[in-house]
Amino acid sequence: PVPRNFAVARALFGQAGEAGHRVGAVTYAVFVAMGAGGPADWPGALALLEKAAQKDPFAARQRELIAAMMLHPDGTPIAVPPIEILHATSRVGVARALFTPAECAHVTDLSRPKMRPSVVVDSRTARQAPNPIRTSDGTVLGPIQQDLVVHALNLRIAAGSGTRIRQGEPLSVPRYAPEQQYRLHHDCLPGEANQRELTLIAYLSHGYEGGATHFPAADLTFRGEVGDAILFANILADGRVDERSRHAGLPVARGEKWICTRWIRARDFDPWGAYPA
């Protein structure tokens, strides 16, 4: 409806935060951390979070989680778990304990009120729509929905996958109830020039049965512990779809399975254009 202007948006969120608007204050901190509408400033974002935490329990919880992270001054992690190869030919690996249980619970709690029936990208029309292939509920933690904890986790995903944070799409968070599943598919998008090069899936919950991730080409079935993250390649060196990347989220038999997914593009990705609200 109107041209994007991040500088104006950043200033308005800052004014909203100063006026006592809780969400405005948190969103302004995210803008400052990401460098939207101005320079990226992680220490400045932390100072904003500290100020908000004096009155806002949600901001105080973010502060506690970030304080427990080992971070460089720019917010990037000091260390990340190594990638353990699960199947070399299909290029599937796992980073054990990439997230802590408390971080997993935070992502789940942040996402729970935003859950909607999941959609897929139609291979013929390239439009997003519900489809029986994917029967979960889910949400996307885009730039407006996320907080500083999610931003720090996205920085960790980038470091763990050896990519730049700007290559990643916003964090997608699906929830699978009993009998829900994601049938066999690959993550590449039809006709997309900036293709999804890598996929990282982090496992956020426990206490469910079934729901493993299955790669038929590798005869590999994997189910991570809370905080583990599986990483796999989607495309070949020439940019074509790697059919070995086809995978399925098997049906959940009991309980709720929560995961989060970050699709990592071959080049920098504009999250604002894809998820404007």
C-alpha positions in Angstrom: 0.0 0.0 0.0 2.9 2.4 0.6 6.6 2.3 -0.2 8.8 0.7 2.5 10.8 3.1 4.6 12.8 1.3 7.3 14.3 4.5 8.7 10.9 6.0 9.4 9.6 2.7 10.7 12.6 2.3 13.0 12.0 5.8 14.4 8.3 5.2 14.9 8.9 1.9 16.7 11.4 3.8 18.9 8.8 6.4 19.7 6.2 3.8 20.5 8.7 2.1 22.9 9.5 5.4 24.6 5.7 5.9 25.1 5.5 2.6 26.9 4.3 0.3 24.2 5.8 -3.1 25.0 5.8 -4.6 21.6 7.0 -1.4 20.0 10.0 -1.4 22.4 10.9 -5.0 21.5 10.5 -4.4 17.8 12.6 -1.3 17.9 15.4 -3.4 19.6 15.1 -6.0 16.8 15.4 -3.2 14.1 18.5 -1.9 15.8 20.0 -5.4 16.1 19.3 -6.3 12.5 20.4 -3.0 11.0 16.9 -2.2 9.6 16.6 1.5 8.8 20.0 2.3 10.3 23.3 0.7 11.4 23.3 -2.7 13.1 24.1 -2.2 16.8 23.9 -5.3 19.0 25.2 -3.5 22.1 22.6 -0.7 21.5 19.9 -3.3 21.1 20.9 -5.0 24.4 20.7 -1.6 26.1 17.2 -1.1 24.8 16.2 -4.6 26.0 17.7 -3.8 29.4 15.6 -0.7 29.7 12.4 -2.5 28.6 13.1 -5.3 31.1 12.7 -2.9 34.0 8.9 -2.9 33.4 8.3 -5.8 31.0 8.6 -9.4 32.3 8.8 -10.7 28.7 11.7 -8.5 28.0 13.3 -9.6 31.3 13.0 -13.2 30.2 14.8 -12.3 26.9 17.5 -10.6 28.9 18.1 -13.8 31.0 18.3 -16.0 28.0 20.7 -13.8 26.2 22.8 -13.3 29.3 23.3 -17.1 29.3 24.6 -17.1 25.8 28.4 -16.9 25.0 28.4 -14.1 22.4 30.9 -11.8 20.7 30.2 -8.0 21.0 28.3 -8.1 17.7 25.9 -10.9 19.0 27.5 -13.7 17.0 28.3 -16.9 19.0 31.7 -17.5 20.4 31.4 -21.2 19.6 28.9 -23.6 17.9 28.7 -27.4 17.9 30.4 -29.1 15.0 28.4 -30.7 12.2 28.4 -34.5 12.7 27.9 -36.2 9.3 24.9 -38.6 9.2 25.1 -39.4 5.5 27.9 -38.1 3.4 26.5 -38.8 -0.1 23.1 -37.1 0.7 24.9 -34.4 2.6 23.0 -34.7 5.8 24.5 -33.7 9.1 23.5 -32.8 12.7 24.6 -30.2 15.2 24.0 -31.6 18.6 22.5 -29.2 21.2 22.6 -26.2 18.9 19.9 -24.7 21.1 19.4 -25.1 24.9 16.1 -26.5 26.3 15.3 -23.0 27.6 15.8 -21.5 24.2 13.6 -24.1 22.6 10.9 -23.4 25.1 11.1 -19.7 24.4 10.7 -20.2 20.6 7.7 -22.5 21.4 6.1 -20.0 23.8 6.6 -17.1 21.4 5.1 -19.1 18.5 2.1 -20.8 20.2 -0.4 -17.8 20.0 0.5 -17.3 16.3 -0.3 -20.8 15.1 -2.3 -21.2 11.9 -2.8 -24.1 9.5 0.4 -24.7 7.6 0.7 -23.9 3.8 3.0 -25.2 1.1 4.2 -23.5 -2.1 2.3 -24.9 -5.1 4.8 -26.2 -7.7 2.6 -25.1 -10.6 1.5 -21.6 -9.4 4.3 -20.8 -6.9 1.5 -19.6 -4.6 1.2 -20.6 -0.9 -1.9 -22.5 0.0 -3.0 -25.3 2.4 -2.3 -28.8 1.1 -2.9 -32.3 2.4 0.8 -33.0 2.0 1.4 -30.9 5.1 -1.1 -31.2 7.9 0.6 -29.3 10.7 -0.1 -25.9 12.2 2.7 -23.3 12.1 3.8 -19.7 12.1 6.7 -17.6 10.8 8.8 -15.4 13.1 9.5 -12.6 10.6 11.2 -9.4 11.5 8.1 -8.0 13.3 7.2 -11.2 15.1 10.7 -12.2 16.4 12.6 -10.8 19.3 16.3 -10.5 20.2 16.5 -14.1 21.4 15.3 -15.3 18.0 17.8 -13.0 16.3 20.6 -14.4 18.4 19.5 -17.9 17.4 19.5 -17.0 13.8 23.0 -15.7 14.1 23.9 -19.1 15.7 22.3 -20.9 12.8 24.3 -18.9 10.3 27.5 -19.6 12.2 26.7 -23.3 12.5 25.9 -23.7 8.8 28.8 -21.5 7.6 26.5 -19.0 6.0 25.6 -15.3 6.4 22.6 -14.4 8.5 21.1 -12.5 5.6 20.9 -15.7 3.5 18.3 -17.1 5.9 14.6 -16.9 5.6 12.7 -16.0 8.8 12.4 -18.8 11.3 9.4 -21.1 10.5 7.9 -22.9 13.5 5.6 -25.9 12.8 3.7 -27.9 15.4 2.5 -31.5 14.6 -0.3 -33.1 16.6 -1.1 -36.8 16.5 -1.6 -38.1 13.0 -0.2 -34.9 11.5 2.8 -35.1 9.1 4.6 -33.6 6.2 4.7 -36.1 3.4 7.6 -36.6 1.1 8.8 -33.3 -0.5 11.9 -31.2 -1.2 12.4 -27.7 0.0 13.3 -26.0 -3.3 10.9 -23.5 -4.8 9.6 -23.6 -8.4 11.2 -21.1 -10.7 13.2 -19.4 -7.9 16.5 -17.8 -9.0 17.8 -17.5 -5.4 17.1 -21.1 -4.4 17.0 -22.6 -0.9 20.5 -24.0 -0.8 20.4 -25.5 2.7 17.7 -26.4 5.3 18.3 -26.5 9.0 15.6 -28.1 11.2 15.9 -27.7 15.0 13.9 -30.0 17.3 12.2 -28.1 20.1 10.2 -30.6 22.0 10.2 -34.1 23.5 7.6 -36.4 24.9 6.1 -37.3 21.6 6.2 -40.6 19.6 6.8 -40.9 15.9 7.5 -37.8 13.9 11.0 -38.7 12.8 12.6 -37.0 9.7 13.0 -39.6 6.9 15.3 -39.3 3.8 14.4 -42.3 1.5 17.4 -41.8 -0.8 19.8 -42.2 2.1 17.7 -44.8 3.9 18.1 -42.5 6.8 15.5 -41.8 9.6 16.5 -39.3 12.3 14.8 -37.9 15.3 16.8 -35.3 17.3 16.8 -34.6 21.0 15.6 -31.2 22.2 18.0 -28.6 20.8 19.6 -30.8 18.1 19.5 -29.4 14.6 19.7 -31.4 11.3 21.3 -29.7 8.3 21.1 -30.8 4.7 21.7 -29.5 1.2 18.9 -29.0 -1.3 20.6 -28.2 -4.5 23.5 -29.5 -6.6 26.6 -27.4 -7.6 24.8 -26.3 -10.8 21.8 -25.1 -8.9 19.5 -27.9 -9.9 17.4 -29.7 -7.3 19.2 -32.5 -5.5 16.6 -35.2 -5.5 18.5 -36.9 -2.6 17.2 -34.1 -0.4 13.6 -35.3 -0.6 12.4 -35.9 2.9 9.3 -36.4 5.0 8.2 -35.6 8.5 6.7 -38.9 9.5 3.3 -38.9 11.3 3.2 -38.2 15.0 1.7 -41.0 17.0 1.4 -39.3 20.4 2.0 -35.9 21.9 3.1 -32.7 20.1 6.2 -32.4 18.0 7.6 -28.8 17.7 10.4 -27.9 15.4 11.7 -24.8 13.8 13.1 -24.5 10.2 15.4 -22.0 8.6 15.7 -22.2 4.9 19.0 -20.7 3.8 19.2 -19.2 0.3 22.1 -19.3 -2.1 22.4 -15.5 -1.8 21.0 -12.8 0.5 17.3 -12.9 1.0 14.8 -10.0 1.7 12.7 -11.2 4.6 10.6 -7.9 4.6 9.4 -8.5 1.0 8.3 -12.1 1.8 6.8 -11.5 5.2 5.8 -7.9 5.5 3.4 -8.3 8.5 
